[in-house]
Amino acid sequence: MIPYKDENPTELAPVITIGIIALNILVWLFVQGAGAPEALARSVCQLGLIPGEVLRTVPPGTAVPLGDHLQCVLTDNPSWRTLVTSMFMHGGWLHVIGNMWFLWVFGNNIEDSMGHTRFVLFYLLCGVAAAATQMFVDPHSTIPMVGASGAISGVMGAYILLYPRVRVHTFVTLGFFLTSVALPAYVMLGYWFLLQLLMGAVGTLSRAQGGVAVWAHVGGFLAGLTLIKLFANREYLERRRGGVVILPRDV
């Protein structure tokens, strides 16, 4: 399922959401060379997060193949800043476009619920929590983690708590046919979250390596569910009209 819009108007201009999207695109174009092999490999090695390197569970000097005769060589002086920089790196055009698409659909409403400054901190904290979850699950991994999906998972976790009944218009494939349906957010996002849990469980049991860091998605989603109670601004939520707002009393 691919969401493309929701029925959830906003009051604030989503300047931070737009800014994050713009930053990710600029990084992809000018830091990662729009996917040029050498620039992409260099950015992933230097700015991506490699759990085994950061946690020092893998010896320095270990070579990590990236394909096309390119590789990362683990250093003896890893930087924890990659917890943040990795969420602005991507592995391909579809990766960055897909992530920014989801952020645009759901990010504006979460920014609207807490204001611009809080949203920046919320987004970064969700991204760090997502990366930390993946590191905890697979601390010996030498596969670089890149992408904004962990932070965006936090946005989605916040969305399902604040706006569970808001209708989200979603593309659905039925065999060779593509159609569109409008689903409550709790159905669309709940399905997505359960899918991440299932893929994570299967991958862990089978010791599968590579692919999507689904436990980062799980960790980010749960972080969003938790942090929204601290970051949501009740005054901002109460001034909204026409949207469905469900928020715990203690927020």
C-alpha positions, -999 to 999 in steps of 0.1 A, spaced: 0 0 0 13 34 -10 -4 65 6 -7 96 -15 -28 120 5 -49 123 37 -80 141 46 -64 161 74 -60 199 68 -33 218 86 -31 252 102 7 258 101 28 260 69 49 228 70 82 246 66 102 221 85 88 191 67 95 209 34 130 218 47 138 182 56 127 170 22 148 196 5 178 188 27 176 151 19 173 158 -19 203 182 -18 224 157 1 214 130 -24 224 152 -53 255 169 -41 270 147 -13 260 113 -28 264 123 -64 228 113 -73 239 77 -70 272 78 -88 290 47 -76 321 62 -61 303 92 -45 276 69 -32 300 44 -17 321 72 -1 291 88 15 277 55 28 310 45 43 317 79 59 282 91 69 262 59 71 259 40 104 278 7 107 267 -10 140 298 -33 143 321 -3 137 304 21 161 299 -5 189 335 -19 182 321 -54 179 339 -59 146 377 -55 143 390 -23 127 403 -29 92 375 -53 83 365 -47 46 328 -45 38 320 -50 1 295 -27 -15 295 -41 -50 311 -29 -82 345 -35 -66 339 -9 -39 341 -14 -2 342 2 32 371 -4 55 361 -2 92 381 24 112 394 23 147 379 57 154 342 55 146 320 85 152 286 85 169 276 114 147 266 88 121 235 82 142 223 115 128 241 118 95 229 83 84 193 95 84 201 119 56 218 94 34 201 71 9 210 41 -12 192 49 -45 166 71 -63 136 49 -52 149 49 -17 150 87 -13 118 93 -33 98 67 -13 110 81 20 103 117 11 68 107 -3 58 92 31 73 122 50 52 146 29 20 127 34 23 124 72 49 149 83 29 181 78 2 171 103 27 161 130 46 194 125 12 211 128 5 193 161 37 205 179 51 235 160 83 239 140 110 238 166 96 208 185 92 189 152 129 192 144 138 177 178 111 151 176 122 140 141 158 137 151 151 118 183 129 93 164 157 87 139 183 81 167 159 58 185 153 39 152 191 35 146 197 24 183 170 -3 180 186 -18 149 220 -17 166 207 -34 196 191 -62 176 222 -67 153 252 -52 171 277 -72 149 264 -60 116 288 -45 91 261 -34 67 259 4 65 225 18 76 213 47 56 179 64 51 153 86 67 128 58 72 135 53 109 127 90 116 97 89 93 85 58 111 84 79 142 62 104 124 39 76 114 37 63 150 27 98 162 1 100 134 -16 68 143 -20 80 179 -32 115 171 -54 108 140 -64 71 140 -96 77 121 -85 102 95 -89 87 60 -57 81 41 -60 76 3 -38 47 -7 -27 30 -39 -33 -7 -37 -22 -33 -63 -47 -61 -71 -27 -85 -93 -19 -65 -124 -44 -37 -115 -37 -5 -95 -66 10 -76 -71 35 -49 -89 32 -16 -94 55 14 -86 37 47 -86 49 83 -51 57 94 -51 30 120 -58 4 93 -32 16 68 -4 24 94 -14 -6 116 -9 -29 86 24 -13 78 37 -17 114 26 -54 117 43 -60 84 76 -46 98 72 -68 129 66 -99 108 96 -92 85 118 -84 115 108 -117 132 113 -138 101 147 -121 93 159 -126 129 149 -162 131 165 -169 97 195 -147 104 189 -130 71 214 -102 64 211 -71 43 180 -56 29 157 -33 49 165 -24 85 130 -33 96 138 -32 134 148 5 128 113 10 115 98 -7 146 120 13 170 112 46 152 75 39 152 74 30 189 95 61 197 70 83 178 41 67 198 59 75 230 74 109 222 43 125 208 28 126 243 57 149 253 59 170 221 23 175 210 10 210 218 -26 208 231 -33 244 221 -23 237 185 -44 206 185 -75 223 199 -75 251 174 -78 227 145 -112 224 130 -125 196 108 -99 171 118 -103 142 142 -80 147 172 -77 119 198 -50 126 224 -45 112 259 -55 136 287 -20 138 301 -6 155 270 
